[in-house]
C-alpha cells in the first residue's frame, strides 16, 4: 500500500489502517520518529526514546539525532538526507 492509496480511502478506513499500523509497531517493539526538517526537531515515540536512551516526551535536535547514528554510517546518512532536501 502506498501513502497516496491510504489518503484516498474513506476516513473510517484510514482510522482502521492507523489502528493496524499502531498494533504492528507495538507488536514489533520498534520505535518511530517524526523529523521536522524546517525546525530541525525530531519527535521520538516512547519506544524510540527508550531504544535510543533519550528523554521520553521531549523533542531532540536533528544534530543530536544524527549523533545517535553509528560513526561509520553518519556521514553517508547526513549526505543522503541533504541530497533529499
C-alpha positions in Angstrom: 0.0 0.0 0.0 1.3 3.4 -0.9 0.6 6.6 1.1 -1.5 8.0 -1.7 -3.7 4.9 -1.6 -4.2 5.4 2.1 -5.2 9.0 1.7 -7.8 8.1 -1.0 -9.6 5.8 1.4 -12.6 6.9 3.3 -11.9 8.3 6.8 -13.3 5.2 8.5 -10.8 3.0 6.6 -8.0 5.4 7.4 -8.7 5.0 11.1 -8.7 1.2 10.8 -5.4 1.3 8.9 -3.9 3.6 11.5 -5.0 1.2 14.3 -3.5 -1.7 12.5 -0.3 0.2 11.9 0.0 1.1 15.6 -0.7 -2.5 16.6 2.1 -3.7 14.3 4.5 -1.1 15.6 3.8 -2.1 19.2 4.0 -5.9 18.4 7.3 -5.4 16.7 8.5 -3.3 19.6 10.0 -0.8 17.2 10.3 3.0 17.7 9.2 5.6 15.2 10.0 9.3 14.9 8.9 12.4 13.1 11.6 14.7 11.8 10.5 18.3 11.2 13.2 19.3 8.8 12.2 23.0 8.8 12.6 23.3 12.6 15.4 20.8 13.0 13.5 18.9 15.7 12.9 15.2 15.9 9.9 13.9 17.9 10.5 10.3 19.1 7.9 7.8 20.1 8.1 6.5 23.6 9.7 3.2 22.4 12.2 5.1 20.1 13.3 7.2 23.0 13.7 4.2 25.2 15.8 2.4 22.5 17.9 5.4 21.9 18.4 6.4 25.5 16.7 9.8 25.0 14.3 11.6 27.3 10.7 10.3 26.8 8.3 13.0 25.7 11.0 15.6 24.6 12.0 16.5 21.1 15.7 16.3 20.3 17.6 18.3 17.7 18.5 16.9 14.3 22.2 17.2 15.3 21.6 15.1 18.4 19.6 12.6 16.3 22.4 12.3 13.8 24.9 11.8 16.7 22.9 8.6 17.6 23.9 7.0 14.3 27.0 4.9 14.3 30.0 6.9 13.4 30.8 4.7 10.4 27.4 5.4 8.9 26.9 9.1 10.0 28.5 10.8 7.0 26.6 8.7 4.5 23.3 9.3 6.3 23.9 13.0 6.5 24.8 13.2 2.8 21.7 11.2 1.8 19.5 13.4 3.9 20.9 16.6 2.5 20.6 15.3 -1.1 16.9 14.5 -0.5 16.0 18.1 0.6 
